[in-house]
Amino acid sequence: MQTTIQLDDALLAKATALAHEQGCDLSHLIETTLRDKLAPVSPVASRPFHHLTTFAGDGVHPGVDLNNSAALLALMERGE
């Protein structure tokens, strides 16, 4: 459907430049932007804050690599 809208000159220039950067025409940019803006927003449920239990100590034991989950699991299974 074709329609006529009035846009501020500066806004039109920015929109035209953005459409060119994205490799689409102005109509496509306006259409997708409106779709995004008008899409229903699902509410984000607030989650209760949970306190994490922490322990005092000197940090990670020597030889433990927290970035290697397989090695960490092996150490935990051995009880080290």
Secondary structure, DSSP 8 states (H G I E B T S, - for coil): --------HHHHHHHHHHHHHHTS-HHHHHHHHHHHHHS-----------------SSSS-TT--TT-HHHHHHHHHHT-
